[in-house]
Amino acid sequence: MMGQFAHDFDRRGFLRAAAAGTVAIGAATFAGAVPAAAAQKPATDAASRGACLTIPKDAIGIQLYSVRDKVGRLGFRAVFEELSRMGYKEVEFAGYTQDTSILGRQITVPEIRTLLDDNGLRAIGSHIGIGAFRSNLQQELDNAEILGMPNIGTPNAPSDTPTVAGYKAAAEEFNGWGEAATARGLKLYQHNHWAEWAFASDRPEVRLYDVFMDNTDPAHVYLEMDVYWAFVGQFRYPGFDPAAYVRRHPYRYTLFHMKDGTSDPNAADGYDMTEFGAGDMRYQRFIHAIGPFGNHHGIWEQDNAPGTQPDPPGSLGAAQHSYTALADLLS
């Protein structure tokens, strides 16, 4: 069925270029693409190896925002082929569009599902703007069903109003969306950035994330922890342990963004985002600390992957390197 999707780019040339930067696993794989020290750096916190891992190696996923430049320019077909070859098994969407010149029209959601199936990939979730849930909830749930994904979520903060009342009102809204998702056999989730860990402007002793968790129904509203942003939140607003939230609510955290950073106490966030395995965030310790319960899916994301390497391989090089480091971490 793949043959029905025409391309207006030199696909063989693309694959040759991608192969030059991403196929071989070894010393030459990222030569000229990432610093040698970063490419050879082992997973950090190795002393914690042997922990009971609850993030399976055979289901490593990718947030497609990390390779958005490739999806836009080359299309889902070429990108899915490359991700599948690298070893990725699951994808999380960040929109369902590509350059219309690839097909001469906009790709449809059923066509995207065909491309997933043809490349042995599973849709694990999708980031949808809160506005779309408010205005077009049932269509978004229809899309999720067509793609065969069990989860659908938003990367938006629950509320733009950083007060207890604002977050309580947002929790009620999420509860309604969550009930609608549950009725369709789906799980609605919210993905954090650092701002959710701030304290309420009207009650400085109350953390906004706690207000959201305490006022959403665990039967209908789930969570995707972006580990990088959680640790940025810990740096900006000390006094909590990201892993402790997962231990207290293991079955609410179905998805994790496995995103790496290099410590930089002079940076506003305390870290500089980088490819997975090239940073020093203590993922072995985190995985050990979250405990053996729950069914967690590990998804690589790097917000700044496009443009951080010579292109080709560009963001696909970052995807290959990060997959290799994640597979090593979870081995």
Disulfide bonds with the S-S distance in Angstrom:
none
